[in-house]
Amino acid sequence: MDLNFTGDDLAFQQEVRDFLDENLTPDIKDATALTTTVFVEKDVALKWQAKLHARGWLAWFWPEEYGGPGWNSTQRYIFQTECALAGAPGIIPMGVRYVGPVIFTFGTQEQKDFFLPKILNGEHYWCQGYSEPGAGSDLASLKCKAERDGDEYVVNGTKIWTTHAQHADWIFCLVRTDNTGKKQQGISFLLIDMNTPGIKVDPIITMGLDHEVNQVFFDDVRVPVSNLVGEENQGWEYAKFLLEFERGGAASGGLKAGLKKLKRIASAQTDGETPLINEPAFASEIAQCEIGVMGLENTELRIMSQLSAGQPPGPESSVLNTVATAISQRMSELCVEALDYYSTPFKHVRPLYGTNEYFPGPDYAPPVMGTYLNRRAQSIFGGSNEIQRDIVAKMVLRL
Ligand SMILES: Cc1cc2nc3c(=O)[nH]c(=O)nc-3n(C[C@H](O)[C@H](O)[C@H](O)COP(=O)(O)OP(=O)(O)OC[C@H]3O[C@@H](n4cnc5c(N)ncnc54)[C@H](O)[C@@H]3O)c2cc1C
């Protein structure tokens, strides 16, 4: 197994670095650094995504025929890692990463022609309507129903924890179209225009005081049957396909960037005399995180090597998500500990980069507490830690 990059890989890495030097402007970078939530605000994201799209790099895992750059798995890994290390905002995934692949894999030609270009150019901003009150981990229990009435479905019910629904033009929804048989069998995948009468979006303000998630209500919402993806009652298959995109991806670049931030804070903060980075107990905590990040990076490279050799990713990929989440949460805790009382004047204003309010303490202080609180959700969204461990136990360890 060869974990080193080839000459071509290194040339590509330089190309990505040159692009980032030129295009990752200070305003985008600063806004990202001051973001407490998983995703940056819509305006920042769209500005960055427009630059990637202009270069043909936004949909980096799409097939070339739909606008992808035709990269191999190593190039995808290099691109994600370099973007994270440079402090670029993540791509908002609901359009490009989630519904896009479902549409180009299972959608009609009309759906592909209409939706894919608008996902790429930012005209359509998407949100994901999977979870409901009572249907999160047990997603197949969902009740939001769509009843056929001529050429339309009539949708009634609710979706919850819907990230960025307040910004979205469209929502992709799992809806119940049949109540007979196994609960997985009566689910369909529907694309719904958020401007349709009968849709209401209520904000949910998280304990980090961010407005990131919402509850969406559907009251006799009429949706053309042409917005059904694939076959009626087969939506569970498309839903599972999408989750592979939601749970995949390289994490070590983002974690390395987080580690750099933690070290910067620990170098500047002291226990009264000694910088925390040299204080044995704190230094040991940082070292634990660093060892975890190095281990994770090595595992990611092993997976890359297997993929490059035409082999499947193997069971290692199933554990990456839980490990990455644990390290990320621990680093956000250590940042709070290092900041001490400067983490407590916790500001309600959001986004932090959009305010000229005074923040006491050093320049790295403002996002620390908000980020710590927001990261608690990381072991819940996209499949909770317990559910991910269940998958590892069943699929990998065969328990
Ligand atoms: C910040 C955030 C953003 C989100 N964004 C979206 C979004 O955009 N769209 C969307 O559709 N959803 C979204 N979600 C919802 C997310 O997918 C669900 O929260 C998640 O699947 C867990 O479901 P639940 O909240 O209903 O918790 P539950 O399923 O009720 O779980 C509660 C607890 O019980 C545990 N548990 C449940 N079942 C088992 C089991 N079988 N074995 C062991 N333990 C179990 C869980 O691990 C958890 O600790 C988001 C959630 C968060 C927190």
The ligand as a Gaussian input file, in Angstrom:
#p B3LYP/6-31G(d) Opt

LIG

0 1
 C      -28.041000      20.758000      14.016000
 C      -28.913000      19.745000      13.340000
 C      -29.212000      19.885000      12.001000
 C      -30.055000      18.975000      11.376000
 N      -30.399000      19.176000      10.059000
 C      -31.310000      18.363000       9.486000
 C      -31.782000      18.650000       8.162000
 O      -31.368000      19.630000       7.509000
 N      -32.736000      17.833000       7.645000
 C      -33.208000      16.746000       8.307000
 O      -34.042000      16.036000       7.764000
 N      -32.785000      16.451000       9.571000
 C      -31.855000      17.249000      10.168000
 N      -31.437000      16.996000      11.445000
 C      -32.051000      15.896000      12.184000
 C      -31.130000      14.711000      12.469000
 O      -30.981000      13.902000      11.341000
 C      -31.773000      13.943000      13.653000
 O      -31.706000      14.799000      14.774000
 C      -31.057000      12.661000      13.942000
 O      -31.270000      11.725000      12.916000
 C      -31.530000      12.065000      15.293000
 O      -32.922000      11.968000      15.330000
 P      -33.772000      12.578000      16.537000
 O      -33.321000      13.988000      16.756000
 O      -35.199000      12.345000      16.237000
 O      -33.328000      11.759000      17.815000
 P      -33.829000      10.314000      18.218000
 O      -33.834000       9.419000      17.036000
 O      -35.100000      10.452000      18.982000
 O      -32.684000       9.848000      19.189000
 C      -32.610000      10.277000      20.553000
 C      -31.450000       9.541000      21.203000
 O      -31.717000       8.118000      21.205000
 C      -30.659000       7.437000      20.582000
 N      -31.193000       6.318000      19.797000
 C      -32.251000       6.330000      18.968000
 N      -32.441000       5.120000      18.413000
 C      -31.452000       4.320000      18.885000
 C      -31.092000       2.956000      18.672000
 N      -31.773000       2.180000      17.820000
 N      -30.017000       2.461000      19.318000
 C      -29.292000       3.242000      20.163000
 N      -29.599000       4.540000      20.412000
 C      -30.660000       5.091000      19.783000
 C      -30.005000       8.437000      19.657000
 O      -28.647000       8.120000      19.389000
 C      -30.125000       9.724000      20.465000
 O      -29.081000       9.799000      21.402000
 C      -30.577000      17.869000      12.096000
 C      -30.252000      17.714000      13.442000
 C      -29.442000      18.632000      14.060000
 C      -29.140000      18.452000      15.530000

